[in-house]
Amino acid sequence: MKKLIIYIDGGARGNPGPAGAGVALCNEKDQEFKSFSQYLGDNLTNNEAEYRALIFALEKTKSTFGKKIIKDQEIEIRSDSELLVKQLNGEYKVLNEKIQPLFLEAWNLRLDFKKVKFKSISREKNKKADSLVNEALDSSGPPRRLI
């Protein structure tokens, strides 16, 4: 595969509130071949969820392909979070104290890949990842008591 395209989205209901992540892996022809969703926890902001979705995506990509293959893999991360994209492209500073450690974790994970490009896209073009966020949130409901 010449280039791997990864659509990511993170969202929090309530901001802050319960949050989820969605990731869709696509080939260079933009054809999806694998997707993931994950409940991220409670009391997170949308921006924290976006960064955790990126970290989740990089970790899932590593585990899907293995360290050896990803060393030579070029990836393009597509996100509708302008803040995340501009921070990772060095256009915005990372001032929020809760985002700083997430930025560093994502920055360090990207070093495992040959090349990582971040691209801002519209929400309209990120529907699959967004639906995966909602899937994670809808399936995570409050714990049920057995007795």
GIQUIMO-V174586 format. One line per field, one symbol per residue. phi: phi as a letter, one per 30 degrees, with the letter a starting at -180 (. if undefined). psi: psi as a letter, one per 20 degrees, with the letter a starting at -180 (. if undefined). burial: b if it has 16 or more other C-alpha atoms within 10 Angstrom, else e. A space follows every 10 residues. Layout:
phi=???
psi=???
burial=???
This chain:
phi=.dbccbcbab abdjhdldbb bbbbcbddci cdbabbbadc kcicdedddd dddddedddd ddddcieddd ecccbbccbc cdeeddddci dcdccdddde ddedddeddd ddcdabccbd bddedcdddd dddddddddc fddcddc
psi=pgqppopqqq qpohmqaqqr qppppqaijk ppiqqqqppi arkqrggghg ghgggggggh gghghqhggh hjppqoppqj ohggghgijj hqqnhphhhg hhggggghhi iiqgpppppp rrhhjkhghg hhghggghii rqqqph.
burial=eebbbbbbbb bbbebbbbbb bbbbbbbeee eeeebbbbbb eeebbbbbbb bbbbbbbbeb bbeeeeeeeb eebbbbbbbb bebbbbebee eeebeeeebe ebbeebeeeb ebbeebebbe beeeebebbb bbbbbbbeeb eeeeeee
